[in-house]
Amino acid sequence: MVRRCSEGSMGPIDEDPRWLAFVPFHEYLLTSFPLIHSTLKLTKVNTYGLLYEWEGTDASLKPLLLAAHQDVVPVDPRTVDEWEHPPFSGYFDGQRIWGRGSSDDKSGLIGIMSSIETLLSTGFKPTRKVVLAFGFDEEVSGLFGARKLGEYMLSNFGEDAFAMIVDEGGGFSEQYGSIFAVPGVAEKGYLDVRVEIGSPGGHSSVPPDHTSIGMLSALLVHYESNPYPISIARGSPVYATLQCQAAHGSDMASSLRKEIIKSVKSDKALKKLRKTVTDDLVLRSLFGTTQAIDLISGGVKTNALPEQAWAVVNHRIATQSSVGEIKRHDTALLEHLATKFNLSYTAFGEEVYTGSGAKYGSLQISDAWGTALEPAPITPMDGEAYKLLSGTIKATFNAHRKFKNSEEIQVAPGIMTGNTGNTDTRYYWKLTQNIFRYNHHNAGSGRALGNGVHTVNESTDIDAFLEMIRFFTTLILNADESSQL
């Protein structure tokens, strides 16, 4: 297995030698998939981004775009001895493929390539053009890879040029006693809010009533004491997921089932459902905007009053909200504390409170890294693209040898709970209205396809990997036969 890790703070493509790790991987693809490289047009975007174009016979049909990323997260050197097989060996023990990236996302990339190589070997020629886009820094937000690929495709294909996009994402698992596949039709937004207090220094032997750390602590406690209220929109993807689970979940409690079904028309039932969602950590995180205090710093010595203290609050923004709404909420949330401590207050570049008299210090909140991202546009859940994907998932599941004669799989729309770092599709929004984040892997517990993602002993069950290849092959064939996309 070729090493190709994404690390933070990577330098420009032509300057940072760590990018050269992708050279041998490209050589591997060239030798492993000769029919693809002799048939499809390959364009390298920003040196390491791969864009393959498989021409169709009918240029009037919008192309199908399949996406994946080449990079993986690094392996902590301290954990290498904990791996059953070397983390970059790609070892196959007859049942599982072991190594970093075997689940995220080399199974997707190699699965796509294997599907097309197989179709080419049978002499298949598509009617609908198929495009493959493989970024190379998805794990660190895709600034050099998918962003440039998105710009290239927008320039060369135009807005809304593709019938649909399928990238990595959700899979299928058992929920409420039934099997559900949950393709992501939306992604939550993202905002890191930096909360910073400045105050006079001095010797710790003559302390004020509140140091900058003490005031910051009060602000952070106030944050956690005021979580974002849960709002359930009947047209949201997560609400649709609950409706599907209520209709098909064989083990769902009857009281919850009735509550979900009644909430379609009854505001009283919807209010009761909101209480149920609020009391459930997982459902609450799916429906609402979340906040998590993840970073904090302040002070340099025990005998010196801290002149500065700061923290970063991570928000994953609900699909029905926006970056602007979160900024307004957080600004208002902390205003009375700025007054209480007599701090001048600036929020996202705007002066909110100047302080009275001899103000004690300053409070500033801002976009910590300038990486705020709106929630993704929601893919139509009643469109032809969604119907085609659902049919493909069901056909693949039912045809796979491991699941023959088993219960039927249900398909419900879902979301990705965070945008930054989740999928490269954040740069592809203008290319189509139909974006799906789905990999057809077993997302359940146990030694499923996703075992060890981003941690020790990442591995993939070979049987499940073959089913993924079957999924991509079926998707290409179904899209090729569709006249409705």
N, C-alpha and C positions, 0 to 999 in steps of 0.2 A: 504494500500500500504506500503510495507516494505521500510524503508529508506536505501539507498545504494549509497551514494554520493562519487564522486571522488573529492578530494581536492589536491591542490598543496603541494609539499614537504612531501608526504607520506613516512613514514619510512619502513624498511623491514617488510615483511609479518609476521614474527614471533615476531616482537617487537612492532609494532604500533597497538594499540587496535582498531583504527578506521576501520581496515579491518574486524573486527568481525561483522560489519553490514551485511555482506553477508551470515552469518550463517542462520538467520531466512528466508532470501530469498530462500536459497537452500531448507530449510524445506518446504517452500510454494510450490516450484516446485515439490517436492516429493509427497506432498499430493494432489496437483491439477492435476498432470499428472501421475496417477498410471500405466497406460498401457505402457507409455514410459519407466518408471523406472523398469518395470518388463520384458521388452522386449529388449530394447537397452542397449548396454554396455556403462557405464559411467566411465570416467577417470577424476579425478580432477588433473589438472596440476597447479603446484605452489599453491596448497591449494584451490584457489577459481576459477580458470579457469575451465570451464566445456566443456568436449569433449564427445559427444554422438556418438555412431556408430550403425547404423541400417544395419545389414548385408543383402546383396542381394544374390540372388540364382546363379548369374553368376559372378564369381570372375574375369573374364577376362575384365569386363567393368570398366572403371574408375569411381570412386565415384563422387557424387554431394556433394559439400560442401556449407552449408548455415551458414552464420555468423551473429552475433549480439553482442551487449555488454550489460552487466548487470548494469553498473553504470550510474549515472545521475549527472548533475551539481548540486551544492548545491543551496539552496534557501536563498536569503539574508534575515536575520531575520527582517530587517526593512520593508520588503515588505509583510510579512505574512498577515497582516490585509487587504491588497489589493486583496487577492485571494477571488473569489466568494465561493470557497470551500477549506478547509484546503489542503495545497500543497502535503501532503503525505497521504491523505485519500483514494485516488482511488475512489472518489464518482461518482456514476452513476445516472444521473438525468432523465434517460429514453431516452435521446438523445445523450448525450456526457459523456465521462469518463474524470474526472478531476484529475490532479495531476502531479507533476514533473515526467517526464519519460513517460507520456502517449503518447507522440509523439516521443521523442528521448531517448532511442530506445526500450522501453518496448513493444511498439506496434509491433515492428519487432520480438523481442524475443518471446513474448507470442503468436504472430501470427504464428510463425514457430512451436512452441510446440503444439498449438491448431490444426494446420493442421495435424501433425503427430499423435496426440492422436485420432483425428477423423478417419484417415485412418486405424489406428490399430483397432478401434472399429468396422470397417466394415470387418475385416479379411484380409485386403490388405497386401501382402508380396512383397517387392520390388525385382525386378530383378537386378537393379543397386544399389549398396550400397549408403547410404545417411549418411553423417557426419555433425554434428552440432558443431560449435566452438563458445563459448560465453566467450569473454574476460571480464575483470572487472575494467579496468582503461583506457578505450578508451579516456575519456574526458581529461586525463592528459598524453596522448601519448602512452599508452599501454605498458609501459616498463615491468611491472610485469605480465600482463595478456596476450595480444595477442602475444607479443614477445616470451614468453615461450611456448604458444600454437603453434606458428609457428615453433619453434625449435623442439618441440615434434613431430609434424606432419611430418616435413622434415626428422627426424630421423626414424620414424616408417613407413612412406608411401613412401618417396623418392621424388626426383625432378620430376616435371611434372606428378604427380601421380593422379591429379584430372581432371575430365572432364571440370568442371567450378566451379567458386565461385561466390556466390551472397551475398553481404553484404549491409548494409544500404547505402543510397545515394539519387539520384535524384528521381523525381516522374513525374507526368504529370500535364499539365496546358494549359490554352488557350494562344496561341501566334499567332499574325497576323490573328486572327479570326478563327483559327483551334485548335484542341486539339493535343498536342504533348507530348509523353513520351520521356524522355531523360535519359537513363541509362548511368552512368559514365563508360567510357571505359579507362579512364586515370585520373591521378591526377597531378596537378602542383607540382613542387618541392618547397623547402623551405630553406631560409637562413636568419638569423638575423646577420647583420653586426654591430659590436660595433665600433664606431668612438670615439677615446679618445685623448685629447690633454693635455699635461703636460707643465707647464710654471712656472717661478719663482714666488714666493709669494712676499709679501710686504704690505705696508700700502696703502690704497686706495687714500690717499691724494697726492701720487706721482705715478700716473698710467702710464703705458707704452701706446704706440699708440694702442695696441690691447691686451686685456686680453685673457685668455684661452676661456672664454665664447664668446667673440667677434669673435675670430678666428673660434671657433666651429660653430657659427652662419653663418659665411661666407661659411663654408664647406656645411652646411645643405641647405642653399639657393642655392648653386651650384648643389647639388643633385636634388632639386626640379626643377631647371631650365633646367635640362638635363634628362628627363624621357627616359626610354628604348624605342628605336624605335620599331614600330610594324612590324612584319614579318608574312605574311600569307603563310603557307605551304599548298599546294593543298591536300596533303595526311593527314592533321591533323584532329582530331575529330571535332573541332569547325567549321572548313571549311565544313565538312560533314553535320553538323547541319544546317548551313546556306543554303546549297544546298537543304536539305529536306524542310526547311521552305519556300524557294523560289518555290519549286515544289507544295507544298500543302497549304501554307498560303493564305487563301482566301482574307484577307484584307491587304496583303503586297502591298506597293506602287509599281506601275508598273515599275517605274524607278529603284528602288532598286532590284526588281526581275530580270530585264534585266541585271543589273550590275553583279549580282551574277551568273546568268546562263552563261553570256558571259565570265566571268573570268575563266571558266574551260579551255578554249583554248586560250584566248586572254590575253597577258601580259599587254596590255594597260588597259583593263578592270580590271585586277587584281590590278594594281597600283591605279586605281580610287577607287576600293573597299577598299584598304588599307587606303585611305584618309577618306572614310566613317566610317570605323571601328575606326580609330584614333579619330574621332570627337564624338564617342559614348562611354560614360564612361563604360557601362556594357560590350559592345563588346570588348573594349580596354583591359579590365581586363581579359577577357577570352582568347584572342589571345596572349597577350604579357606578359612579365615579369613586375610585379608591384613593386613599392617601396613606403613605407610609414614610415615616421619618427614617431615612437610611444612612445619612451622613451627619457627623457633628464634629466641631473642632472649636477650641478656645483655650487661651492661656498658654504661658510658656514656663512659669516657675511658681512654686508655692508661696514665695514671699513677694510676688509682684501681682498687682491687680490686673486682670485681663482687659486689655484695651479693645479687644475684638473677640466676638464669638459668633459662630455661624452654623447653620444646619441646612440640609437639603431635604425637602419633602417631595417625594415622588407621587405623581398623580397619573392614574390610567383613566382616561376620560370616557364616560358612557357614550354610546353611539348616538343618543339623542341630545347630547350636550355639545360644548365647543370650548376651544382654548380661551376665547374671550369671556365666556361665562365663568370659567374656573378662575381667571384672573380677577374678575369683579368680586367673586365670592371670597377669595382669600384676602383681597384688599380690605373688604368690609369686616371680615372676621377679626383682624388684628388691630383695627383702628382704635378701639377703646383702650387697649393695652398701651398703645403709643401715648395716648392721653394720660393714662394712669401713671406711667413712668416718666412723663414729660420728655418724650423723645420726638425729634423731628422725624417725619414719616414720609418716605418716598416709595411708591409702588409702581413697578414696571415703567419707570421713567417719569411718572407723574407725581407732583408734590401733593400729598394728602393732608398733612398736618405740620405746621411750622414749629410747634412747641410754644409754651407760654413763659414769658420772663426769661430767666436764666435756665434754658433747657439743659437737661442732664447729658444727653447723648443723641444718637441717631438710630433709626430703624429703617432698613431698606429691604424690600423683597423684589426679586427679579427672576427672569428666566435664567436658570443656573448656567446652562451651556449654550443657549440659543438654539435648542433642538426641539422646541415645541412643535407638535404635529396634531392637526385636526383629526377627528375620527374619520375613517375611510368612508367613501360613498357606499351605500348599501346596494348590493346586487339584487335586482328584481327577483323575488321569490316565487313569482307566478309566470316567469318568462320561459321561452323555449329552451334557453341554455340550461336553466336549472332543471327542467324536465329531462333533458338529454343526459345531464350529469347523474341525476337520480337513477335513471334507467340503466346507465352504465354501471353504477355501483351495485345495483341489485343483480344485474346479469353476471357481473364478475363474481360476486359473492356466491350466487347460486351455482355457478359453473365450477367453482374451485373444488377440487377433489376432497378437501378436508371438511367441507361444509355441505356436501350432498345430503339430501334428505333431512336437513336440519331446519329449524324455524326460519322464517323469512326475516330479512334485514329491513329495517325501517330507515328512511332518510329524513333528517330534520335539519333545517338551516341553523347555523351557529355563528359564533364570532370568535375572533382571536382576542384574548384579553389585554394584550398590549401591542402597540404598533411598532415602536422603534425596536429593531432587532428581531422582529417576528418573521416577516417575510419581505422579500424584495419588491412585492407588488405596490408598496408605498410610492414607488417611482413610475408606476404603470397606470395610474388612475385614468389618465386621459385617453388611453388606448382602447378602452372598451367599457361598457357598463356592466359586463358580466365577468367578474373576477371571483374565482373560487380558490380557497386555501384547503387543499385536500390531498392526502397521499395514499389512501387506501391501506392503512396499516392498522394493526390491532393496538388500540390505544388503552386497552384494559390493563389490569394489574397482572403481576406474574411475569414470566419470561416471554413477553410479547415482543413484537418487532421493535418497539421503542425502548428496549432494555438498555439502561445505562447511558441515556442521552446526556451529554455534557459531563459525564462522571466516569468512574472507574468501570471497566469491563463492558463498555458499550459493545453491543453485538446484535446481530440480526438472524432470526430464524430463516433458514433457506427456503422452507416451504412458503412462509409468508412473503418473502422477497419475490418468489416466482409468481405469487398471486398479484403482487404489485405490478409486475411486468405484464401480466394478463390484463390488469386494469387499464394501463396506458394503451395497450394494443386495441382493446375494445373501444376505448374512448376515441382513438384516431379513426377507427372504422365507422363507429356510429356518427361522428361528426362529418365524416366524408359522405355518408349516405343521406344526411339531413338536408332538407330543402327549406327548413324553417328558421335556421340561424341567421 
